[in-house]
Amino acid sequence: MGKYYFLLLAVVFSCNSKESKSPEFISGELTEYISDTLYFEKDEFTKNLPAKFAYLEQNDSIFLYAWYDKRLLKYGYPSGELLSSTNFFAEGPDGIGSFISGSLITEDGLFFISDQKEIVHTDFEGKVVSRFPFPSVPEERLAANFSAMNGNDMTYDAATKTLFLADVPFVLQEPNMNYRDWLWKLDTRSGNFEPVGFNYPEKYSEHYDDPELGVFAHTYLKDQDIFVVNFPANDSLLILDSDKSYWVDGRSARTLTFEKGKTEPRGEWTVFNPSMKTSRYKFTQYDPYRKRLFRYVNIETKESEIETYTNESSFVVLDSEFGKVAELFFDNQEILPSGFFTPNGFYLKLVEQENDDKEGYVRIDLDL
């Protein structure tokens, strides 16, 4: 992995060229756009740092925050120096719950999806500010699963004090095809939840009980007030814009093969058996600084004779008007596909780390 640490930006566009503002579609290797590596310190209580950090400007300084094992880690940026670690409680008056299925760090504090019961809002010291019980769901939903997993990160709009989140099926079932309230807005001033509806496309009746191809992922674009919904076996992305919806092309240039997974009962338990070979469009991530949408595509995973894996993945990159501008390929056994954005670029965590005391994140610097 050391070869990625000092790679220079391979493609440079002229700042004075009018053509650089509307480049032709680029197809290449993601590693060509690595400009440098940011290293974060670890303390003795931290085994592995998460893939995502929150970039916040506070009191004329810049910090990166991470949530790890009921602790809030605060880092200097761009130094990567660990400045503080704050413990949060699971129980008690300031308890955030024992089972957290999603967390979000914002300028107004932290939000947690707690025990499938409520949203818990805390300050940066771990003191609970508010609790918002989840709304009940109708019978056809079967059972709610408010979660930030599988590419359904929460989003927060500080101007309107609104939190955006998803109720994601573990696996798709037939009654879910008539259900619409998959996305939700929480007004943290009033405590009211408002659903944002869409239906699964009819083709997903082929993917019942499929833990990979039967889920969805979403991204809320705060600057455009729209939701982007990603379905694993759809080349197109669904755009939810106020009272209308439409589809945009987000396909990979590679040939994708969608192979159904399944579940099977084992006594009192249900075992999920996704296909490890299937292609899938996994999730999207939005760069608010450069107005780019990154769609992560798991193209193909191969197993060698010695039980090691290689993977071909890509980011299909779309501009603010959802025109495709690039597809950049990489191996997710070397670079994790989930990352975070700063004004200086897109940071992705390296899978293999060379130092037990620090962890490295490569910076992707795209001028598209």
N, C-alpha and C positions, 0 to 999 in steps of 0.2 A: 504493500500500500504506500510505501514511502515515495514512490514515483509520482503520486498525486499531490504531494505536499508543496512542491515548488514549481508546479506547472504554471507557465505564464498564459495569459489570455491569448488564444491562438488567432482569433479573427478580430481585426480592428476596423471599425468603420470611420471614415473621415468625418470630423465634426462639422466641416464646412460644406459637405456634399448634401444637396437636397435629396438625393436618392437614399441617403442613410436614414431618413425619416420614414421611408416606406420600402424597407428591404424586401428582396425576393424571398420566397420560402426557403428556409435553411433546414437541411437534413445532415446531422452529423453526430459525433460523440459528445456526450455531456462533459467528459473530462477535458475536452479542448477549451472549455469555458471556466475552468477552475483558476482563480487568480491567487488565492492564498488560503491559509488554514488558521482558524481561531481555536485556541486551546483553553478549556475551562478546567480550573483546579477542582479537585475532589478532596473532601475531608474523610476522616476515618469512618464516618457513618454512611458514606455514599458508595454503593457498589457500582452502579451504572447510572449515568445521567440520561434524561429523556431526550427524545429527538427534537422536541419543540421547546423554545423559549419565548418569552414575551418581551418585546422591545418597548420600553417606556422612558419618556423624558420627564424627569421630576426635579424641581428646584435647580434648574439650569444644568443638570447633569443627566447622563444617559446610563441606564441600567438594563440588564437582561435578567429576567426572573424565570425560575424553573420550579415545578412542583414535583417533589419526589418523596414517596414514603411518608406522607403526612407532614412534610417539611417544605417550607418556602425558602428557596435558595436565591440569594441576591448577588449578582455579579456586576463588576465594572465592565464597561464596554468602551473601547475594544480590547482592554487588557485581559479579560477572562479571569480576573482575580476574584475569589470568593470573598464577599464583603460581610455577609451575615447569613445565619440559618435560623429560621423561626419554626418552632414546633407547634402543631395544631392538635387539638384534642378530638377524640372520636365521640366521647360521652360528655354529659354535663351541660350546663347552660350555654357554653360555647362549643358544644360538640357538633362536628360536621357529619357524623355518622360513621358506621363501621364499613359500609360498602359504598365506594365512590365510583360511579360509572361515567364521570366526566368532570373536568375542572377547567376553569378559564380565569386567567389573570388579566385584569383591566386596570385602567387608571382610577376607577372607583372601587377597587377592592377585588376580591375573589368570589367566584360563583362555583358551587358544587352541585352535581346531581347526586342526591343523598338517599341511599337505601330504597330507591324507587318510590319514595314518598314525597319528596319536596326538593325545591331549590334552596340551598343555604347560601346567603350572602354574608361575607365576612370582610373585616378590614385587613390590613397587611400584618397586623399583630395577632390575628387569629380570633378576634372578638366578633361574635355573630351580630350582624346588623339587622338582618331580616330573614324570615323563613316564608316560603311560598309553597303551600301544598299543591300537588299536581291535580289537574282535573280528572274526573272519572272518564272512562272510555266505554263505548257501547259494546254489545255482545260480539258483533262481527270483528272487532279488533282482537278478540280472544284474550290477550293480556298485553298491557302496555310495556314498553321497554325504552324509557327515556335514556338516551345514551349518546356519548360522543365517540363511541367506537366506530371502526370501519369507515373512517373519513367523514364523520359527522360532527366536527368541531362546533362548539357553541361560538356565537359572535355577539358582541355587545356594542350598542350605539350609545355613547355617553351623552350625546346631544338630546336624545329622546328618552334616555334611561330605559331602553328596551333590550331584552335578552332574546336571542334567537336560538332555538334548539330543535332536536328531532326525536321522534318516537319511531324506533327502527325495529322491524321484525327480526327475531333470531333466525327464523326461516319463514318463507312465504307459505301461507295456507289458503285454501280456496275461499273462505269467507273474507279474507283480506282484499280480494279483488274488487269488492264493492265499497271498500273503506277509503276515505280521502284525507283524514286529518293527521297526516304524517309529520307535518312541520308546525311549529308553534312560535308565537310571539308572546313574551311575558313583559307587560308594563310593570316595572318594578316600583313605580309610584303608586299605582292603584292595586297592584297584585293580581290583575286580570290576565288570564291566558286567552289568546285568540288563535284559532287554528288557521293554517294555510293549506288548502287542499289540492291534491292531485290524485289521479288514479294510476295504478300500475298498467302499463301497456298489456294488451291481451296476450301477447306472445309469452308472458311470464307464467301463464298457466302451465307451460312446459317445465317450469322450474320450482314447483312446489317441493318443500322439504330440502331445498338446496341451500346450504349455508354460505356458499360463495356467490352463486348467480341469482339468488332470490332476494338479496338485500339491495338497498340503495345507499347512495352517499349524497351529501348536499354541501353547498357553500353559499353563504349569504354575502352578496356584494353590497356593502354599506353605502358606497358612494353612488350606486345606481338604484338602490332599494329594490333589488331583485334577488331571487333564489335561482341557483343553478343546481339541477338534479341530475345525478349520474346513475345510470343503470348499467350493471356489469356486462350485459350482452348486447348493448345498443351502441352503434357507431355514433349516434347523435346524442346531444345533451338537451334536456328539457329546461326551458327558461320560463320562470313564473314571474310575470311583471304586472303588478297590481291585479286587475281583473282579467288579464289575458295570459295565454301561454302559447309558446311556439318552440320549435326545435331548431337547433343549429348543428352544423356538421362538426364533429370532433373526432373523426376516425383516424386511426393509425394507418400508415402506409403499408405496414406488414399484414400478412394474411393471418387472421386470428381463428382459432378453433375452440369453440365453446363446448365443454364436456360436462355433463350433468353430475352433480354430487348427490348425496343422499344422507338420510338419518336412519338409524336402526335402534330398536329397543333392546336394552340389556338389563333385564330385571326391572328395578325401579328407575333406571336411568335411561336417558336418550343420548346416543352417541352420534356426534356429527362427523360425517365422512365426506368432506369436500374432495373434489378431484384436484390433485396436486398438479396435473398436467394441463388443466384448462387455461385458456386465455381469459382475461377479464379486464374490463375497465374498472379500476379500483376506486379512485376518488379524485377530487379536484382540490386545488389550493390556489388562493388568490393573492397576488402581489399588489397591495394597495398603492405602492410607491411608483411603480412603472405600469400599472393598469394591465397586468398580464394574468391570464388564467392558465394554470398548469394542470393538465389532465394526466394522471399516472396510469400507464398501461402495463399490465403484466402480460407479456407476449408469450413467452414459453420458458418453462423450467425443465432442465434436464438433469438426470441423476447418472453419475458415473459408476463404473464397476466397483469403486472403493467407497461408495455411499456418500459422495460429496456432490454438491449441487452447483450448477451454473445457471444463470438466469439472464434472459434478454428482456429488458424493460425499456420504457421510454416515457418521456414527457411530451405530450402534444401541447404546444403553446399557442394560445389564442390571444388576440388583442382586445381592446376595450369594446370593439364592435363585433366580437366573436369571429373574426377572420383568423384562419390558421396562419401563423408566421413561422413555425419551426416544429420539428420533431427531433428530440435529442435522446440518444440511446445510451444505456448503461446497464451494469450488472448489479442487481439489488443484493447480491452476496458481497459486494464491495462498498456500495454507498446506499444508505437507507433512503427510501423515497419520500418520507415525511419530514418536513423541515420548517423553517421559520424565515420571515422576511424582515429586513432592515432597509433603511435608505441606501445602504452600501451594497446590498445584494441578497441573494437567496442562500441560506446556510443549510447544509445537509451533513448528517453525521456519518463518519466512517465506521464501517462494520468492524474492522480489525484495528485495534488500538495498540500503539507501541509503548505506552507508558501507563503504569498503574495509578499514577498520581494525577494524570490529566487525561482529558478526552478531546479528540480533534474533530472539528467540523469544517468542511471545505466550503469556501464561498464561491458561488456561481455568479459570475458577472456577465449578464447578457445586455447587449446594446442592440435590441431588436425594434 
